[in-house]
Amino acid sequence: MIVALPHPMHVPAGLAVLAAGKHLLMQKPLCDQLDDAHRFVEAADAAFERGIVTLAMPHFAPAIYAARDQIAMGEIGRVSGASGRSSHGGPEVYYSEVRDAFEETGNDLWFFDAAQASVGALFDMGVYATSQLIAVGGSVGRVFGRTSTFDKPTQLEDTATLLLEFTSGALGTMETGWCDPARTNFLHVHGTQGKLVAPGHGGNPLTKWTPGSYTREDIPATPSVVDVAPFATGNVHEHLIDCITAVHQPPVSNARFARHVTEVLLAGLKSAKSGLPVNVESRT
């Protein structure tokens, strides 16, 4: 079963699905309350003991899995920093296509309604870049966040930036927003022996750059194509079916990972209000 309701309704519906013994595809973001995230993890763990698989969006492109593999093999040395952005022109752009596909006539954009959506662009779009950064950088221990309502007709944030302190000691920056109709989606991972860039050089999904020299700045870095084909998981539905068939939870898009991402996003909102960094307790 697929849960694709407004954000605050995700976990109650998901708990009902798991209690009914059904495999679950949970739309992103997981939820807007940490208590709900904890309840969801407990239910997903208990359901898996009965062979029930839970996939919690986002689903990751092959380039992200390939980047994780490159990092695990030490291909760019120790990760020192990472940056990512996921942004578009706003839910009114996205939802117009959905409305047309289902031949709807209304203009009820619940994304802008704080009473229905609870959270804004940070959760709606920032969840993608944040998830990718955590997928390659590991767990986050502390977050400093800034948000603003720049252009959209809402009380919720339509623009956000997070500074992430990974437990490894690396630093990351995440940018997102609903005010970018030209659309942006990238991930850069910097290491002590090279870097990974997605989308990659020359139209490739992922490129590894290695230093031309460690002592001469005028010698350019060298790009090499990273083969992402071995890491193809298909679309999200194919990935879920594969996990159900093999009876294992998704390696990244699972309940515990989604809980950690949720706590990071919530910490970003809290930090934006207080002006202070906020600790994150959960881990992936």
C-alpha positions as CSV (number, residue, x, y, z in Angstrom):
1,M,0.0,0.0,0.0
2,I,1.1,3.6,-0.7
3,V,0.6,6.4,1.8
4,A,0.6,9.8,-0.1
5,L,-1.5,12.0,2.2
6,P,-0.6,15.5,3.6
7,H,2.5,15.2,5.8
8,P,0.9,15.1,9.3
9,M,-1.3,12.2,8.2
10,H,1.5,9.9,7.0
11,V,2.4,8.0,10.2
12,P,-1.2,7.3,11.5
13,A,-2.0,5.9,8.0
14,G,1.3,4.0,7.9
15,L,0.8,2.4,11.3
16,A,-2.6,1.2,10.1
17,V,-1.1,-0.3,7.0
18,L,1.6,-2.2,8.9
19,A,-0.9,-3.4,11.5
20,A,-3.0,-4.8,8.6
21,G,0.1,-6.8,7.5
22,K,0.6,-5.0,4.3
23,H,3.9,-3.9,2.7
24,L,4.3,-0.1,2.8
25,L,5.6,2.6,0.5
26,M,5.6,5.8,2.6
27,Q,5.7,9.1,0.7
28,K,8.2,11.7,1.8
29,P,8.6,13.5,4.2
30,L,8.0,10.8,6.9
31,C,6.3,13.2,9.3
32,D,6.4,16.5,11.1
33,Q,6.8,15.2,14.7
34,L,9.6,13.2,16.2
35,D,7.3,11.2,18.4
36,D,5.6,10.0,15.3
37,A,8.9,9.0,13.7
38,H,9.8,6.9,16.8
39,R,6.4,5.2,16.7
40,F,6.9,4.5,13.0
41,V,10.3,2.9,13.5
42,E,9.0,0.6,16.3
43,A,6.1,-0.4,14.1
44,A,8.3,-1.0,11.0
45,D,10.7,-3.1,13.1
46,A,7.9,-5.2,14.5
47,A,6.3,-5.7,11.1
48,F,9.5,-6.8,9.6
49,E,9.7,-9.6,12.1
50,R,6.5,-10.8,10.3
51,G,8.1,-10.4,6.9
52,I,6.5,-7.0,6.2
53,V,8.8,-4.6,4.2
54,T,8.7,-0.8,4.6
55,L,10.2,1.7,2.1
56,A,10.3,5.3,3.2
57,M,10.9,7.8,0.5
58,P,13.0,9.4,-1.0
59,H,14.2,6.7,-3.4
60,F,17.8,7.2,-4.4
61,A,19.3,7.3,-7.9
62,P,22.1,5.0,-8.8
63,A,24.6,7.9,-8.6
64,I,24.0,8.1,-4.8
65,Y,24.6,4.4,-4.3
66,A,27.7,4.6,-6.5
67,A,28.9,7.6,-4.5
68,R,28.4,5.7,-1.2
69,D,30.5,2.8,-2.7
70,Q,33.3,5.2,-3.8
71,I,33.4,6.6,-0.3
72,A,33.4,3.2,1.4
73,M,36.3,2.1,-0.8
74,G,38.3,5.2,0.1
75,E,38.4,6.5,-3.5
76,I,38.2,10.2,-2.4
77,G,39.9,9.7,1.0
78,R,38.1,10.9,4.1
79,V,35.0,13.0,3.5
80,S,35.7,16.5,4.8
81,G,32.6,18.2,3.5
82,A,29.5,18.0,1.2
83,S,26.9,20.3,-0.3
84,G,23.6,19.7,-2.0
85,R,20.5,21.6,-3.2
86,S,17.1,20.4,-4.2
87,S,14.6,23.2,-5.3
88,H,11.9,24.0,-7.8
89,G,9.3,26.6,-8.6
90,G,6.9,25.5,-5.8
91,P,4.0,23.1,-5.2
92,E,1.7,25.0,-7.5
93,V,3.9,24.1,-10.4
94,Y,4.1,20.4,-9.5
95,Y,0.5,20.1,-8.5
96,S,-0.8,21.6,-11.8
97,E,0.4,18.4,-13.5
98,V,-1.2,16.2,-10.9
99,R,-4.4,18.1,-11.1
100,D,-4.5,17.7,-14.9
101,A,-3.6,14.0,-14.8
102,F,-6.6,13.3,-12.4
103,E,-8.8,15.8,-14.2
104,E,-9.3,17.8,-11.0
105,T,-10.9,21.2,-11.1
106,G,-10.1,22.6,-7.7
107,N,-7.2,24.8,-6.7
108,D,-6.8,23.7,-3.1
109,L,-3.0,23.8,-2.5
110,W,-2.7,22.3,0.9
111,F,1.1,22.6,0.7
112,F,0.7,26.4,1.5
113,D,-1.8,25.8,4.4
114,A,0.0,25.6,7.7
115,A,-3.0,23.8,9.3
116,Q,-2.8,21.0,6.7
117,A,0.8,20.8,5.7
118,S,2.4,21.9,9.1
119,V,5.8,22.3,7.4
120,G,7.0,24.0,4.2
121,A,9.7,23.8,1.6
122,L,12.3,22.5,4.0
123,F,10.4,19.2,4.4
124,D,8.8,19.1,0.9
125,M,11.9,19.7,-1.2
126,G,14.8,19.9,1.4
127,V,14.1,16.3,2.3
128,Y,15.8,15.2,-1.0
129,A,19.1,17.1,-0.6
130,T,19.2,16.3,3.1
131,S,18.7,12.6,2.5
132,Q,21.4,12.5,-0.2
133,L,23.8,14.3,2.1
134,I,23.2,11.9,4.9
135,A,23.4,8.9,2.5
136,V,27.0,9.9,1.6
137,G,28.1,11.7,4.8
138,G,26.6,9.5,7.5
139,S,24.7,10.6,10.6
140,V,24.3,14.2,11.6
141,G,25.1,15.3,15.1
142,R,24.1,18.9,15.1
143,V,22.3,21.4,12.8
144,F,22.2,25.1,12.4
145,G,19.3,26.3,10.2
146,R,18.0,29.5,8.6
147,T,14.6,29.7,6.9
148,S,12.5,32.5,5.3
149,T,9.2,33.1,3.6
150,F,10.4,34.9,0.6
151,D,7.8,34.8,-2.1
152,K,5.0,32.3,-1.7
153,P,1.5,32.9,-0.2
154,T,2.1,31.0,3.0
155,Q,3.1,31.3,6.6
156,L,5.5,28.3,6.1
157,E,9.1,28.5,5.0
158,D,9.6,28.7,1.2
159,T,13.4,28.9,1.4
160,A,15.9,27.2,3.8
161,T,19.5,26.5,4.3
162,L,21.0,24.1,6.8
163,L,24.6,23.7,8.1
164,L,25.1,20.1,9.0
165,E,27.8,18.8,11.4
166,F,28.3,15.1,10.7
167,T,29.3,12.8,13.5
168,S,32.4,12.0,11.5
169,G,33.6,15.6,11.9
170,A,32.8,16.6,8.3
171,L,30.6,19.6,7.5
172,G,27.7,19.9,5.0
173,T,25.4,22.6,3.6
174,M,21.9,22.0,2.3
175,E,19.9,24.5,0.3
176,T,16.3,24.2,-0.7
177,G,13.3,26.2,-1.7
178,W,10.1,26.8,-3.6
179,C,11.4,29.9,-5.4
180,D,13.6,28.3,-8.0
181,P,11.5,27.8,-11.2
182,A,14.7,27.0,-13.1
183,R,15.1,24.0,-10.8
184,T,18.3,22.9,-9.1
185,N,19.5,19.5,-8.0
186,F,23.1,18.7,-7.2
187,L,25.4,16.9,-4.8
188,H,29.1,17.6,-4.2
189,V,31.2,15.4,-1.8
190,H,34.7,16.6,-1.0
191,G,37.4,14.3,0.3
192,T,41.1,14.5,1.3
193,Q,42.0,12.7,-2.0
194,G,39.3,13.9,-4.5
195,K,35.7,14.8,-4.9
196,L,32.5,13.4,-6.3
197,V,30.0,15.5,-8.3
198,A,26.4,14.6,-9.3
199,P,25.2,15.3,-11.9
200,G,28.7,14.7,-13.3
201,H,31.0,16.1,-15.9
202,G,29.9,15.9,-19.6
203,G,26.4,14.7,-18.8
204,N,27.4,11.7,-16.8
205,P,25.5,10.8,-13.7
206,L,28.6,10.9,-11.4
207,T,32.1,12.1,-11.8
208,K,35.1,11.6,-9.6
209,W,37.7,14.4,-9.7
210,T,41.2,13.6,-8.4
211,P,44.0,16.1,-7.8
212,G,46.5,16.7,-10.7
213,S,49.0,17.7,-8.0
214,Y,49.0,18.1,-4.2
215,T,51.6,20.9,-4.4
216,R,50.8,22.8,-7.6
217,E,47.6,24.7,-7.9
218,D,48.0,25.4,-11.7
219,I,47.7,21.7,-12.5
220,P,44.0,21.0,-12.9
221,A,42.1,18.1,-11.3
222,T,41.4,15.1,-13.5
223,P,37.8,13.9,-14.1
224,S,36.8,10.2,-14.4
225,V,33.4,8.7,-15.1
226,V,32.0,6.6,-12.3
227,D,30.0,3.7,-13.6
228,V,26.7,3.8,-11.9
229,A,25.1,0.9,-13.8
230,P,25.9,-1.8,-11.2
231,F,23.9,0.3,-8.6
232,A,20.7,0.6,-10.6
233,T,17.7,-0.3,-8.4
234,G,15.0,0.6,-10.9
235,N,12.2,2.9,-10.0
236,V,10.8,3.1,-6.4
237,H,8.2,0.4,-7.1
238,E,10.7,-2.0,-8.6
239,H,13.0,-1.4,-5.7
240,L,10.2,-2.1,-3.2
241,I,9.2,-5.3,-5.0
242,D,12.9,-6.5,-5.0
243,C,13.1,-5.9,-1.3
244,I,9.8,-7.7,-0.7
245,T,11.0,-10.7,-2.8
246,A,14.3,-10.9,-0.9
247,V,12.6,-10.2,2.4
248,H,14.9,-7.4,3.5
249,Q,14.4,-3.7,4.3
250,P,15.7,-1.1,1.8
251,P,19.4,-0.5,2.6
252,V,19.0,3.3,2.7
253,S,15.3,4.2,2.2
254,N,14.2,2.6,5.4
255,A,12.3,3.7,8.6
256,R,15.4,4.4,10.7
257,F,17.0,6.5,8.0
258,A,13.8,8.4,7.5
259,R,13.5,9.1,11.2
260,H,17.1,10.5,11.3
261,V,16.3,12.7,8.3
262,T,13.1,13.9,10.0
263,E,15.0,14.8,13.2
264,V,17.6,16.7,11.2
265,L,14.9,18.7,9.4
266,L,13.0,19.4,12.7
267,A,16.3,20.5,14.2
268,G,16.8,22.9,11.3
269,L,13.4,24.5,12.0
270,K,14.0,24.7,15.7
271,S,17.4,26.3,15.1
272,A,16.0,28.8,12.6
273,K,13.5,30.0,15.3
274,S,16.1,30.1,18.1
275,G,19.2,31.2,16.2
276,L,21.1,28.4,18.0
277,P,22.5,25.1,16.8
278,V,20.4,22.0,17.8
279,N,21.7,18.5,18.6
280,V,20.4,15.4,16.8
281,E,20.1,12.3,18.9
282,S,19.0,9.6,16.4
283,R,21.4,7.9,14.0
284,T,20.9,6.2,10.6
